[in-house]
């Protein structure tokens, strides 16, 4: 079962994911995509790590989320935090838009069909202004497509805003919302 949590920064997505993972009552594998490249980011990572039970396994996967997820035992709950940084890391590593979106699709299809829950966290960055530079526009567009691909495969998708949750419904039969 695949669940997508999407929303703005500091909206409560990670806290909700931790709550959902705890509620499954099974082993949890936390796949972390952040890298502590500076003091502030290292402090953020340490704070997030402190929120998780010590019994959970953590896999660091800044670029290769799919293989990291596949190392989780069958039936375990997997939390991916977060697709936002994964896309940035994949772009920085030189992956093409098609490769990133294709990897997201393969990951989503596999996650949706596995025994055990997968909870994927991502930011919604498309609701703001159009970025002034091409790199930022590319990032916004690729992340929007990745979120759409995950939502297409997800059993459940939720928008998290100010600590509140809104279920995202599938489009009516025959309608398509695939990003162009």
CNS distance restraints for C-alpha pairs under 8 A (distance, minus, plus):
assign (resid   1 and name CA) (resid 111 and name CA) 6.84 0.50 0.50
assign (resid   1 and name CA) (resid 112 and name CA) 4.91 0.50 0.50
assign (resid   1 and name CA) (resid 113 and name CA) 6.57 0.50 0.50
assign (resid   1 and name CA) (resid 114 and name CA) 6.76 0.50 0.50
assign (resid   1 and name CA) (resid 115 and name CA) 7.26 0.50 0.50
assign (resid   1 and name CA) (resid 116 and name CA) 6.31 0.50 0.50
assign (resid   1 and name CA) (resid 117 and name CA) 4.77 0.50 0.50
assign (resid   1 and name CA) (resid 118 and name CA) 6.09 0.50 0.50
assign (resid   1 and name CA) (resid 154 and name CA) 7.29 0.50 0.50
assign (resid   1 and name CA) (resid 155 and name CA) 6.12 0.50 0.50
assign (resid   2 and name CA) (resid 108 and name CA) 7.52 0.50 0.50
assign (resid   2 and name CA) (resid 111 and name CA) 5.92 0.50 0.50
assign (resid   2 and name CA) (resid 112 and name CA) 4.74 0.50 0.50
assign (resid   2 and name CA) (resid 117 and name CA) 6.01 0.50 0.50
assign (resid   2 and name CA) (resid 118 and name CA) 4.82 0.50 0.50
assign (resid   2 and name CA) (resid 119 and name CA) 6.00 0.50 0.50
assign (resid   2 and name CA) (resid 120 and name CA) 7.49 0.50 0.50
assign (resid   2 and name CA) (resid 153 and name CA) 7.27 0.50 0.50
assign (resid   2 and name CA) (resid 154 and name CA) 4.74 0.50 0.50
assign (resid   2 and name CA) (resid 155 and name CA) 5.47 0.50 0.50
assign (resid   2 and name CA) (resid 156 and name CA) 6.79 0.50 0.50
assign (resid   3 and name CA) (resid 117 and name CA) 7.60 0.50 0.50
assign (resid   3 and name CA) (resid 118 and name CA) 6.20 0.50 0.50
assign (resid   3 and name CA) (resid 119 and name CA) 4.80 0.50 0.50
assign (resid   3 and name CA) (resid 120 and name CA) 6.19 0.50 0.50
assign (resid   3 and name CA) (resid 154 and name CA) 5.41 0.50 0.50
assign (resid   3 and name CA) (resid 155 and name CA) 5.96 0.50 0.50
assign (resid   3 and name CA) (resid 156 and name CA) 4.81 0.50 0.50
assign (resid   3 and name CA) (resid 157 and name CA) 5.62 0.50 0.50
assign (resid   3 and name CA) (resid 158 and name CA) 7.91 0.50 0.50
assign (resid   4 and name CA) (resid 119 and name CA) 5.99 0.50 0.50
assign (resid   4 and name CA) (resid 120 and name CA) 4.93 0.50 0.50
assign (resid   4 and name CA) (resid 121 and name CA) 6.02 0.50 0.50
assign (resid   4 and name CA) (resid 122 and name CA) 7.57 0.50 0.50
assign (resid   4 and name CA) (resid 150 and name CA) 6.90 0.50 0.50
assign (resid   4 and name CA) (resid 151 and name CA) 6.43 0.50 0.50
assign (resid   4 and name CA) (resid 154 and name CA) 6.36 0.50 0.50
assign (resid   4 and name CA) (resid 156 and name CA) 6.38 0.50 0.50
assign (resid   4 and name CA) (resid 157 and name CA) 4.55 0.50 0.50
assign (resid   4 and name CA) (resid 158 and name CA) 6.26 0.50 0.50
assign (resid   5 and name CA) (resid  13 and name CA) 6.10 0.50 0.50
assign (resid   5 and name CA) (resid  17 and name CA) 7.64 0.50 0.50
assign (resid   5 and name CA) (resid 119 and name CA) 7.33 0.50 0.50
assign (resid   5 and name CA) (resid 120 and name CA) 6.15 0.50 0.50
assign (resid   5 and name CA) (resid 121 and name CA) 4.84 0.50 0.50
assign (resid   5 and name CA) (resid 122 and name CA) 6.29 0.50 0.50
assign (resid   5 and name CA) (resid 157 and name CA) 5.94 0.50 0.50
assign (resid   5 and name CA) (resid 158 and name CA) 5.03 0.50 0.50
assign (resid   5 and name CA) (resid 159 and name CA) 6.10 0.50 0.50
assign (resid   5 and name CA) (resid 160 and name CA) 6.74 0.50 0.50
assign (resid   6 and name CA) (resid  13 and name CA) 6.92 0.50 0.50
assign (resid   6 and name CA) (resid 121 and name CA) 5.95 0.50 0.50
assign (resid   6 and name CA) (resid 122 and name CA) 4.84 0.50 0.50
assign (resid   6 and name CA) (resid 123 and name CA) 5.27 0.50 0.50
assign (resid   6 and name CA) (resid 124 and name CA) 5.90 0.50 0.50
assign (resid   6 and name CA) (resid 147 and name CA) 7.92 0.50 0.50
assign (resid   6 and name CA) (resid 157 and name CA) 7.60 0.50 0.50
assign (resid   6 and name CA) (resid 158 and name CA) 6.22 0.50 0.50
assign (resid   6 and name CA) (resid 159 and name CA) 5.03 0.50 0.50
assign (resid   6 and name CA) (resid 160 and name CA) 6.08 0.50 0.50
assign (resid   7 and name CA) (resid  11 and name CA) 6.33 0.50 0.50
assign (resid   7 and name CA) (resid  13 and name CA) 6.90 0.50 0.50
assign (resid   7 and name CA) (resid 122 and name CA) 6.81 0.50 0.50
assign (resid   7 and name CA) (resid 123 and name CA) 4.93 0.50 0.50
assign (resid   7 and name CA) (resid 124 and name CA) 4.92 0.50 0.50
assign (resid   7 and name CA) (resid 159 and name CA) 5.39 0.50 0.50
assign (resid   7 and name CA) (resid 160 and name CA) 4.90 0.50 0.50
assign (resid   7 and name CA) (resid 161 and name CA) 6.03 0.50 0.50
assign (resid   8 and name CA) (resid 123 and name CA) 5.30 0.50 0.50
assign (resid   8 and name CA) (resid 124 and name CA) 5.57 0.50 0.50
assign (resid   8 and name CA) (resid 125 and name CA) 7.15 0.50 0.50
assign (resid   8 and name CA) (resid 160 and name CA) 7.45 0.50 0.50
assign (resid   8 and name CA) (resid 161 and name CA) 6.78 0.50 0.50
assign (resid   9 and name CA) (resid 123 and name CA) 6.50 0.50 0.50
assign (resid  10 and name CA) (resid 162 and name CA) 7.89 0.50 0.50
assign (resid  11 and name CA) (resid 160 and name CA) 6.01 0.50 0.50
assign (resid  11 and name CA) (resid 161 and name CA) 5.05 0.50 0.50
assign (resid  11 and name CA) (resid 162 and name CA) 4.83 0.50 0.50
assign (resid  11 and name CA) (resid 163 and name CA) 5.52 0.50 0.50
assign (resid  12 and name CA) (resid  16 and name CA) 6.15 0.50 0.50
assign (resid  12 and name CA) (resid 160 and name CA) 6.44 0.50 0.50
assign (resid  12 and name CA) (resid 161 and name CA) 7.11 0.50 0.50
assign (resid  12 and name CA) (resid 162 and name CA) 6.62 0.50 0.50
assign (resid  12 and name CA) (resid 163 and name CA) 4.73 0.50 0.50
assign (resid  12 and name CA) (resid 164 and name CA) 7.67 0.50 0.50
assign (resid  13 and name CA) (resid  17 and name CA) 6.16 0.50 0.50
assign (resid  13 and name CA) (resid 121 and name CA) 6.63 0.50 0.50
assign (resid  13 and name CA) (resid 160 and name CA) 5.98 0.50 0.50
assign (resid  13 and name CA) (resid 163 and name CA) 7.62 0.50 0.50
assign (resid  14 and name CA) (resid  18 and name CA) 6.19 0.50 0.50
assign (resid  14 and name CA) (resid  81 and name CA) 7.34 0.50 0.50
assign (resid  14 and name CA) (resid 121 and name CA) 7.06 0.50 0.50
assign (resid  15 and name CA) (resid  19 and name CA) 6.26 0.50 0.50
assign (resid  16 and name CA) (resid  20 and name CA) 6.08 0.50 0.50
assign (resid  17 and name CA) (resid  21 and name CA) 6.03 0.50 0.50
assign (resid  17 and name CA) (resid  79 and name CA) 7.07 0.50 0.50
assign (resid  17 and name CA) (resid 119 and name CA) 6.54 0.50 0.50
assign (resid  17 and name CA) (resid 121 and name CA) 7.61 0.50 0.50
assign (resid  18 and name CA) (resid  22 and name CA) 6.10 0.50 0.50
assign (resid  18 and name CA) (resid  52 and name CA) 7.28 0.50 0.50
assign (resid  18 and name CA) (resid  79 and name CA) 7.97 0.50 0.50
assign (resid  19 and name CA) (resid  23 and name CA) 6.24 0.50 0.50
assign (resid  20 and name CA) (resid  24 and name CA) 6.71 0.50 0.50
assign (resid  21 and name CA) (resid  25 and name CA) 7.60 0.50 0.50
assign (resid  21 and name CA) (resid  28 and name CA) 6.82 0.50 0.50
assign (resid  21 and name CA) (resid  77 and name CA) 6.38 0.50 0.50
assign (resid  21 and name CA) (resid  78 and name CA) 7.76 0.50 0.50
assign (resid  21 and name CA) (resid  79 and name CA) 7.31 0.50 0.50
assign (resid  21 and name CA) (resid 119 and name CA) 7.76 0.50 0.50
assign (resid  22 and name CA) (resid  26 and name CA) 7.77 0.50 0.50
assign (resid  22 and name CA) (resid  28 and name CA) 7.94 0.50 0.50
assign (resid  24 and name CA) (resid  77 and name CA) 7.28 0.50 0.50
assign (resid  26 and name CA) (resid  75 and name CA) 7.58 0.50 0.50
assign (resid  26 and name CA) (resid  76 and name CA) 5.91 0.50 0.50
assign (resid  26 and name CA) (resid  77 and name CA) 6.64 0.50 0.50
assign (resid  27 and name CA) (resid  56 and name CA) 6.72 0.50 0.50
assign (resid  27 and name CA) (resid  75 and name CA) 7.99 0.50 0.50
assign (resid  27 and name CA) (resid  76 and name CA) 4.99 0.50 0.50
assign (resid  27 and name CA) (resid  77 and name CA) 6.20 0.50 0.50
assign (resid  28 and name CA) (resid  56 and name CA) 5.14 0.50 0.50
assign (resid  28 and name CA) (resid  57 and name CA) 6.43 0.50 0.50
assign (resid  28 and name CA) (resid  76 and name CA) 5.61 0.50 0.50
assign (resid  28 and name CA) (resid  77 and name CA) 4.70 0.50 0.50
assign (resid  28 and name CA) (resid  78 and name CA) 5.72 0.50 0.50
assign (resid  28 and name CA) (resid  79 and name CA) 7.43 0.50 0.50
assign (resid  29 and name CA) (resid  56 and name CA) 5.82 0.50 0.50
assign (resid  29 and name CA) (resid  57 and name CA) 4.74 0.50 0.50
assign (resid  29 and name CA) (resid  58 and name CA) 5.77 0.50 0.50
assign (resid  29 and name CA) (resid  59 and name CA) 7.19 0.50 0.50
assign (resid  29 and name CA) (resid  72 and name CA) 6.30 0.50 0.50
assign (resid  29 and name CA) (resid  76 and name CA) 6.97 0.50 0.50
assign (resid  29 and name CA) (resid  77 and name CA) 6.23 0.50 0.50
assign (resid  29 and name CA) (resid  78 and name CA) 4.82 0.50 0.50
assign (resid  29 and name CA) (resid  79 and name CA) 6.38 0.50 0.50
assign (resid  30 and name CA) (resid  56 and name CA) 6.91 0.50 0.50
assign (resid  30 and name CA) (resid  57 and name CA) 6.01 0.50 0.50
assign (resid  30 and name CA) (resid  58 and name CA) 4.67 0.50 0.50
assign (resid  30 and name CA) (resid  59 and name CA) 6.15 0.50 0.50
assign (resid  30 and name CA) (resid  78 and name CA) 5.81 0.50 0.50
assign (resid  30 and name CA) (resid  79 and name CA) 4.82 0.50 0.50
assign (resid  30 and name CA) (resid  80 and name CA) 6.25 0.50 0.50
assign (resid  30 and name CA) (resid  81 and name CA) 7.51 0.50 0.50
assign (resid  31 and name CA) (resid  58 and name CA) 5.87 0.50 0.50
assign (resid  31 and name CA) (resid  59 and name CA) 4.80 0.50 0.50
assign (resid  31 and name CA) (resid  60 and name CA) 5.95 0.50 0.50
assign (resid  31 and name CA) (resid  61 and name CA) 6.37 0.50 0.50
assign (resid  31 and name CA) (resid  65 and name CA) 7.29 0.50 0.50
assign (resid  31 and name CA) (resid  68 and name CA) 6.90 0.50 0.50
assign (resid  31 and name CA) (resid  69 and name CA) 7.00 0.50 0.50
assign (resid  31 and name CA) (resid  78 and name CA) 7.12 0.50 0.50
assign (resid  31 and name CA) (resid  79 and name CA) 5.93 0.50 0.50
assign (resid  31 and name CA) (resid  80 and name CA) 4.82 0.50 0.50
assign (resid  31 and name CA) (resid  81 and name CA) 6.25 0.50 0.50
assign (resid  32 and name CA) (resid  58 and name CA) 6.99 0.50 0.50
assign (resid  32 and name CA) (resid  59 and name CA) 6.12 0.50 0.50
assign (resid  32 and name CA) (resid  60 and name CA) 4.96 0.50 0.50
assign (resid  32 and name CA) (resid  61 and name CA) 5.83 0.50 0.50
assign (resid  32 and name CA) (resid  62 and name CA) 6.96 0.50 0.50
assign (resid  32 and name CA) (resid  80 and name CA) 6.32 0.50 0.50
assign (resid  32 and name CA) (resid  81 and name CA) 5.28 0.50 0.50
assign (resid  32 and name CA) (resid  82 and name CA) 6.81 0.50 0.50
assign (resid  33 and name CA) (resid  60 and name CA) 6.17 0.50 0.50
assign (resid  33 and name CA) (resid  61 and name CA) 5.06 0.50 0.50
assign (resid  33 and name CA) (resid  62 and name CA) 4.00 0.50 0.50
assign (resid  33 and name CA) (resid  63 and name CA) 7.11 0.50 0.50
assign (resid  33 and name CA) (resid  65 and name CA) 7.67 0.50 0.50
assign (resid  33 and name CA) (resid  80 and name CA) 7.68 0.50 0.50
assign (resid  33 and name CA) (resid  81 and name CA) 6.20 0.50 0.50
assign (resid  33 and name CA) (resid  82 and name CA) 5.94 0.50 0.50
assign (resid  33 and name CA) (resid  83 and name CA) 7.51 0.50 0.50
assign (resid  33 and name CA) (resid  85 and name CA) 6.02 0.50 0.50
assign (resid  33 and name CA) (resid  86 and name CA) 5.58 0.50 0.50
assign (resid  34 and name CA) (resid  45 and name CA) 7.28 0.50 0.50
assign (resid  34 and name CA) (resid  60 and name CA) 7.88 0.50 0.50
assign (resid  34 and name CA) (resid  61 and name CA) 7.99 0.50 0.50
assign (resid  34 and name CA) (resid  62 and name CA) 6.04 0.50 0.50
assign (resid  34 and name CA) (resid  81 and name CA) 7.94 0.50 0.50
assign (resid  34 and name CA) (resid  82 and name CA) 7.62 0.50 0.50
assign (resid  34 and name CA) (resid  85 and name CA) 6.14 0.50 0.50
assign (resid  34 and name CA) (resid  86 and name CA) 7.64 0.50 0.50
assign (resid  35 and name CA) (resid  41 and name CA) 7.38 0.50 0.50
assign (resid  35 and name CA) (resid  42 and name CA) 7.43 0.50 0.50
assign (resid  35 and name CA) (resid  45 and name CA) 7.92 0.50 0.50
assign (resid  35 and name CA) (resid  62 and name CA) 6.88 0.50 0.50
assign (resid  36 and name CA) (resid  40 and name CA) 7.93 0.50 0.50
assign (resid  36 and name CA) (resid  41 and name CA) 5.03 0.50 0.50
assign (resid  36 and name CA) (resid  42 and name CA) 4.17 0.50 0.50
assign (resid  36 and name CA) (resid  43 and name CA) 7.90 0.50 0.50
assign (resid  36 and name CA) (resid  45 and name CA) 6.91 0.50 0.50
assign (resid  37 and name CA) (resid  41 and name CA) 6.54 0.50 0.50
assign (resid  37 and name CA) (resid  42 and name CA) 6.86 0.50 0.50
assign (resid  38 and name CA) (resid  42 and name CA) 6.10 0.50 0.50
assign (resid  39 and name CA) (resid  43 and name CA) 6.14 0.50 0.50
assign (resid  40 and name CA) (resid  44 and name CA) 6.36 0.50 0.50
assign (resid  41 and name CA) (resid  45 and name CA) 6.20 0.50 0.50
assign (resid  42 and name CA) (resid  46 and name CA) 6.17 0.50 0.50
assign (resid  43 and name CA) (resid  47 and name CA) 6.17 0.50 0.50
assign (resid  44 and name CA) (resid  48 and name CA) 6.24 0.50 0.50
assign (resid  45 and name CA) (resid  49 and name CA) 6.04 0.50 0.50
assign (resid  46 and name CA) (resid  50 and name CA) 6.16 0.50 0.50
assign (resid  47 and name CA) (resid  51 and name CA) 6.60 0.50 0.50
assign (resid  48 and name CA) (resid  52 and name CA) 6.97 0.50 0.50
assign (resid  52 and name CA) (resid  56 and name CA) 7.11 0.50 0.50
assign (resid  59 and name CA) (resid  68 and name CA) 6.61 0.50 0.50
assign (resid  60 and name CA) (resid  68 and name CA) 7.85 0.50 0.50
assign (resid  61 and name CA) (resid  65 and name CA) 5.51 0.50 0.50
assign (resid  61 and name CA) (resid  68 and name CA) 6.32 0.50 0.50
assign (resid  62 and name CA) (resid  85 and name CA) 7.45 0.50 0.50
assign (resid  62 and name CA) (resid  86 and name CA) 5.70 0.50 0.50
assign (resid  62 and name CA) (resid  89 and name CA) 6.15 0.50 0.50
assign (resid  62 and name CA) (resid  90 and name CA) 7.83 0.50 0.50
assign (resid  63 and name CA) (resid  86 and name CA) 5.76 0.50 0.50
assign (resid  63 and name CA) (resid  87 and name CA) 7.87 0.50 0.50
assign (resid  63 and name CA) (resid  89 and name CA) 5.78 0.50 0.50
assign (resid  63 and name CA) (resid  90 and name CA) 5.35 0.50 0.50
assign (resid  63 and name CA) (resid  93 and name CA) 7.75 0.50 0.50
assign (resid  64 and name CA) (resid  68 and name CA) 6.53 0.50 0.50
assign (resid  65 and name CA) (resid  69 and name CA) 6.09 0.50 0.50
assign (resid  65 and name CA) (resid  80 and name CA) 7.87 0.50 0.50
assign (resid  65 and name CA) (resid  86 and name CA) 7.61 0.50 0.50
assign (resid  65 and name CA) (resid 107 and name CA) 7.82 0.50 0.50
assign (resid  66 and name CA) (resid  70 and name CA) 6.25 0.50 0.50
assign (resid  66 and name CA) (resid 103 and name CA) 7.57 0.50 0.50
assign (resid  66 and name CA) (resid 106 and name CA) 7.94 0.50 0.50
assign (resid  66 and name CA) (resid 107 and name CA) 5.33 0.50 0.50
assign (resid  67 and name CA) (resid  71 and name CA) 6.58 0.50 0.50
assign (resid  68 and name CA) (resid  72 and name CA) 7.40 0.50 0.50
assign (resid  69 and name CA) (resid  78 and name CA) 6.96 0.50 0.50
assign (resid  72 and name CA) (resid  76 and name CA) 6.49 0.50 0.50
assign (resid  72 and name CA) (resid  78 and name CA) 7.18 0.50 0.50
assign (resid  74 and name CA) (resid 114 and name CA) 7.56 0.50 0.50
assign (resid  74 and name CA) (resid 115 and name CA) 5.88 0.50 0.50
assign (resid  74 and name CA) (resid 116 and name CA) 6.64 0.50 0.50
assign (resid  75 and name CA) (resid 114 and name CA) 7.87 0.50 0.50
assign (resid  75 and name CA) (resid 115 and name CA) 4.91 0.50 0.50
assign (resid  75 and name CA) (resid 116 and name CA) 4.04 0.50 0.50
assign (resid  75 and name CA) (resid 117 and name CA) 7.42 0.50 0.50
assign (resid  76 and name CA) (resid 115 and name CA) 7.76 0.50 0.50
assign (resid  76 and name CA) (resid 116 and name CA) 5.33 0.50 0.50
assign (resid  76 and name CA) (resid 117 and name CA) 6.97 0.50 0.50
assign (resid  77 and name CA) (resid 116 and name CA) 5.47 0.50 0.50
assign (resid  77 and name CA) (resid 117 and name CA) 4.69 0.50 0.50
assign (resid  77 and name CA) (resid 118 and name CA) 5.78 0.50 0.50
assign (resid  77 and name CA) (resid 119 and name CA) 7.73 0.50 0.50
assign (resid  78 and name CA) (resid 116 and name CA) 7.82 0.50 0.50
assign (resid  78 and name CA) (resid 117 and name CA) 6.22 0.50 0.50
assign (resid  78 and name CA) (resid 118 and name CA) 4.65 0.50 0.50
assign (resid  78 and name CA) (resid 119 and name CA) 6.18 0.50 0.50
assign (resid  79 and name CA) (resid 118 and name CA) 5.84 0.50 0.50
assign (resid  79 and name CA) (resid 119 and name CA) 4.75 0.50 0.50
assign (resid  79 and name CA) (resid 120 and name CA) 5.95 0.50 0.50
assign (resid  79 and name CA) (resid 121 and name CA) 7.82 0.50 0.50
assign (resid  80 and name CA) (resid 118 and name CA) 7.50 0.50 0.50
assign (resid  80 and name CA) (resid 119 and name CA) 6.16 0.50 0.50
assign (resid  80 and name CA) (resid 120 and name CA) 4.72 0.50 0.50
assign (resid  80 and name CA) (resid 121 and name CA) 6.10 0.50 0.50
assign (resid  81 and name CA) (resid 120 and name CA) 6.50 0.50 0.50
assign (resid  81 and name CA) (resid 121 and name CA) 5.35 0.50 0.50
assign (resid  81 and name CA) (resid 122 and name CA) 7.46 0.50 0.50
assign (resid  82 and name CA) (resid  86 and name CA) 6.41 0.50 0.50
assign (resid  82 and name CA) (resid 120 and name CA) 6.76 0.50 0.50
assign (resid  82 and name CA) (resid 121 and name CA) 4.94 0.50 0.50
assign (resid  82 and name CA) (resid 122 and name CA) 5.47 0.50 0.50
assign (resid  83 and name CA) (resid  87 and name CA) 6.05 0.50 0.50
assign (resid  83 and name CA) (resid 120 and name CA) 7.14 0.50 0.50
assign (resid  83 and name CA) (resid 121 and name CA) 6.10 0.50 0.50
assign (resid  83 and name CA) (resid 122 and name CA) 4.93 0.50 0.50
assign (resid  83 and name CA) (resid 123 and name CA) 7.63 0.50 0.50
assign (resid  83 and name CA) (resid 143 and name CA) 7.93 0.50 0.50
assign (resid  84 and name CA) (resid  88 and name CA) 6.60 0.50 0.50
assign (resid  84 and name CA) (resid 121 and name CA) 7.85 0.50 0.50
assign (resid  84 and name CA) (resid 122 and name CA) 5.18 0.50 0.50
assign (resid  84 and name CA) (resid 123 and name CA) 5.75 0.50 0.50
assign (resid  84 and name CA) (resid 143 and name CA) 6.77 0.50 0.50
assign (resid  85 and name CA) (resid  89 and name CA) 6.01 0.50 0.50
assign (resid  86 and name CA) (resid  90 and name CA) 6.00 0.50 0.50
assign (resid  87 and name CA) (resid  91 and name CA) 6.09 0.50 0.50
assign (resid  87 and name CA) (resid 100 and name CA) 7.12 0.50 0.50
assign (resid  87 and name CA) (resid 139 and name CA) 7.55 0.50 0.50
assign (resid  87 and name CA) (resid 142 and name CA) 7.54 0.50 0.50
assign (resid  87 and name CA) (resid 143 and name CA) 6.43 0.50 0.50
assign (resid  88 and name CA) (resid  92 and name CA) 6.15 0.50 0.50
assign (resid  88 and name CA) (resid 139 and name CA) 7.02 0.50 0.50
assign (resid  89 and name CA) (resid  93 and name CA) 6.09 0.50 0.50
assign (resid  90 and name CA) (resid  94 and name CA) 6.53 0.50 0.50
assign (resid  90 and name CA) (resid  95 and name CA) 5.61 0.50 0.50
assign (resid  90 and name CA) (resid 100 and name CA) 6.86 0.50 0.50
assign (resid  91 and name CA) (resid  95 and name CA) 5.35 0.50 0.50
assign (resid  91 and name CA) (resid  96 and name CA) 7.02 0.50 0.50
assign (resid  91 and name CA) (resid  97 and name CA) 7.79 0.50 0.50
assign (resid  91 and name CA) (resid 100 and name CA) 7.89 0.50 0.50
assign (resid  91 and name CA) (resid 139 and name CA) 7.87 0.50 0.50
assign (resid  95 and name CA) (resid  99 and name CA) 5.99 0.50 0.50
assign (resid  95 and name CA) (resid 100 and name CA) 6.36 0.50 0.50
assign (resid  96 and name CA) (resid 100 and name CA) 6.26 0.50 0.50
assign (resid  97 and name CA) (resid 101 and name CA) 6.13 0.50 0.50
assign (resid  97 and name CA) (resid 142 and name CA) 6.36 0.50 0.50
assign (resid  98 and name CA) (resid 102 and name CA) 5.78 0.50 0.50
assign (resid  99 and name CA) (resid 103 and name CA) 5.97 0.50 0.50
assign (resid 100 and name CA) (resid 104 and name CA) 6.18 0.50 0.50
assign (resid 100 and name CA) (resid 142 and name CA) 7.83 0.50 0.50
assign (resid 100 and name CA) (resid 146 and name CA) 7.81 0.50 0.50
assign (resid 101 and name CA) (resid 105 and name CA) 6.19 0.50 0.50
assign (resid 101 and name CA) (resid 142 and name CA) 7.19 0.50 0.50
assign (resid 101 and name CA) (resid 145 and name CA) 6.85 0.50 0.50
assign (resid 101 and name CA) (resid 146 and name CA) 5.62 0.50 0.50
assign (resid 101 and name CA) (resid 149 and name CA) 7.65 0.50 0.50
assign (resid 102 and name CA) (resid 106 and name CA) 6.20 0.50 0.50
assign (resid 103 and name CA) (resid 107 and name CA) 6.00 0.50 0.50
assign (resid 104 and name CA) (resid 108 and name CA) 5.95 0.50 0.50
assign (resid 104 and name CA) (resid 146 and name CA) 6.04 0.50 0.50
assign (resid 104 and name CA) (resid 149 and name CA) 6.91 0.50 0.50
assign (resid 104 and name CA) (resid 150 and name CA) 7.01 0.50 0.50
assign (resid 105 and name CA) (resid 109 and name CA) 6.08 0.50 0.50
assign (resid 105 and name CA) (resid 146 and name CA) 7.72 0.50 0.50
assign (resid 105 and name CA) (resid 149 and name CA) 5.88 0.50 0.50
assign (resid 105 and name CA) (resid 150 and name CA) 6.88 0.50 0.50
assign (resid 106 and name CA) (resid 110 and name CA) 6.17 0.50 0.50
assign (resid 107 and name CA) (resid 111 and name CA) 5.93 0.50 0.50
assign (resid 108 and name CA) (resid 112 and name CA) 5.96 0.50 0.50
assign (resid 108 and name CA) (resid 149 and name CA) 7.35 0.50 0.50
assign (resid 108 and name CA) (resid 150 and name CA) 5.51 0.50 0.50
assign (resid 108 and name CA) (resid 153 and name CA) 5.90 0.50 0.50
assign (resid 108 and name CA) (resid 154 and name CA) 7.42 0.50 0.50
assign (resid 109 and name CA) (resid 113 and name CA) 6.44 0.50 0.50
assign (resid 109 and name CA) (resid 153 and name CA) 6.14 0.50 0.50
assign (resid 110 and name CA) (resid 114 and name CA) 6.28 0.50 0.50
assign (resid 111 and name CA) (resid 117 and name CA) 7.95 0.50 0.50
assign (resid 111 and name CA) (resid 118 and name CA) 6.21 0.50 0.50
assign (resid 112 and name CA) (resid 118 and name CA) 7.59 0.50 0.50
assign (resid 112 and name CA) (resid 153 and name CA) 6.24 0.50 0.50
assign (resid 112 and name CA) (resid 154 and name CA) 6.31 0.50 0.50
assign (resid 112 and name CA) (resid 155 and name CA) 7.24 0.50 0.50
assign (resid 122 and name CA) (resid 147 and name CA) 7.14 0.50 0.50
assign (resid 124 and name CA) (resid 144 and name CA) 7.31 0.50 0.50
assign (resid 125 and name CA) (resid 140 and name CA) 6.08 0.50 0.50
assign (resid 125 and name CA) (resid 143 and name CA) 7.68 0.50 0.50
assign (resid 125 and name CA) (resid 144 and name CA) 7.33 0.50 0.50
assign (resid 126 and name CA) (resid 140 and name CA) 6.16 0.50 0.50
assign (resid 126 and name CA) (resid 141 and name CA) 7.59 0.50 0.50
assign (resid 126 and name CA) (resid 144 and name CA) 6.58 0.50 0.50
assign (resid 130 and name CA) (resid 137 and name CA) 6.90 0.50 0.50
assign (resid 131 and name CA) (resid 136 and name CA) 5.79 0.50 0.50
assign (resid 131 and name CA) (resid 137 and name CA) 5.41 0.50 0.50
assign (resid 132 and name CA) (resid 136 and name CA) 7.42 0.50 0.50
assign (resid 132 and name CA) (resid 137 and name CA) 7.43 0.50 0.50
assign (resid 133 and name CA) (resid 137 and name CA) 6.35 0.50 0.50
assign (resid 134 and name CA) (resid 138 and name CA) 6.01 0.50 0.50
assign (resid 135 and name CA) (resid 139 and name CA) 6.18 0.50 0.50
assign (resid 136 and name CA) (resid 140 and name CA) 6.16 0.50 0.50
assign (resid 137 and name CA) (resid 141 and name CA) 6.12 0.50 0.50
assign (resid 138 and name CA) (resid 142 and name CA) 6.04 0.50 0.50
assign (resid 139 and name CA) (resid 143 and name CA) 6.03 0.50 0.50
assign (resid 140 and name CA) (resid 144 and name CA) 6.08 0.50 0.50
assign (resid 141 and name CA) (resid 145 and name CA) 6.28 0.50 0.50
assign (resid 142 and name CA) (resid 146 and name CA) 6.13 0.50 0.50
assign (resid 143 and name CA) (resid 147 and name CA) 6.07 0.50 0.50
assign (resid 144 and name CA) (resid 148 and name CA) 6.22 0.50 0.50
assign (resid 144 and name CA) (resid 179 and name CA) 7.53 0.50 0.50
assign (resid 145 and name CA) (resid 149 and name CA) 6.18 0.50 0.50
assign (resid 145 and name CA) (resid 178 and name CA) 7.77 0.50 0.50
assign (resid 145 and name CA) (resid 179 and name CA) 5.97 0.50 0.50
assign (resid 146 and name CA) (resid 150 and name CA) 6.21 0.50 0.50
assign (resid 147 and name CA) (resid 151 and name CA) 6.06 0.50 0.50
assign (resid 148 and name CA) (resid 152 and name CA) 6.14 0.50 0.50
assign (resid 148 and name CA) (resid 178 and name CA) 6.63 0.50 0.50
assign (resid 148 and name CA) (resid 179 and name CA) 7.08 0.50 0.50
assign (resid 149 and name CA) (resid 153 and name CA) 6.64 0.50 0.50
assign (resid 149 and name CA) (resid 178 and name CA) 7.98 0.50 0.50
assign (resid 150 and name CA) (resid 154 and name CA) 5.95 0.50 0.50
assign (resid 151 and name CA) (resid 156 and name CA) 7.72 0.50 0.50
assign (resid 151 and name CA) (resid 157 and name CA) 6.16 0.50 0.50
assign (resid 156 and name CA) (resid 167 and name CA) 7.60 0.50 0.50
assign (resid 156 and name CA) (resid 168 and name CA) 7.54 0.50 0.50
assign (resid 157 and name CA) (resid 167 and name CA) 6.17 0.50 0.50
assign (resid 157 and name CA) (resid 168 and name CA) 5.36 0.50 0.50
assign (resid 157 and name CA) (resid 169 and name CA) 7.61 0.50 0.50
assign (resid 158 and name CA) (resid 165 and name CA) 6.28 0.50 0.50
assign (resid 158 and name CA) (resid 166 and name CA) 5.48 0.50 0.50
assign (resid 158 and name CA) (resid 167 and name CA) 4.53 0.50 0.50
assign (resid 158 and name CA) (resid 168 and name CA) 5.29 0.50 0.50
assign (resid 159 and name CA) (resid 165 and name CA) 5.76 0.50 0.50
assign (resid 159 and name CA) (resid 166 and name CA) 5.10 0.50 0.50
assign (resid 159 and name CA) (resid 167 and name CA) 6.39 0.50 0.50
assign (resid 159 and name CA) (resid 168 and name CA) 6.62 0.50 0.50
assign (resid 160 and name CA) (resid 164 and name CA) 5.58 0.50 0.50
assign (resid 160 and name CA) (resid 165 and name CA) 4.65 0.50 0.50
assign (resid 160 and name CA) (resid 166 and name CA) 6.44 0.50 0.50
assign (resid 161 and name CA) (resid 165 and name CA) 6.47 0.50 0.50
assign (resid 171 and name CA) (resid 175 and name CA) 5.96 0.50 0.50
assign (resid 171 and name CA) (resid 176 and name CA) 6.96 0.50 0.50
assign (resid 171 and name CA) (resid 177 and name CA) 7.35 0.50 0.50
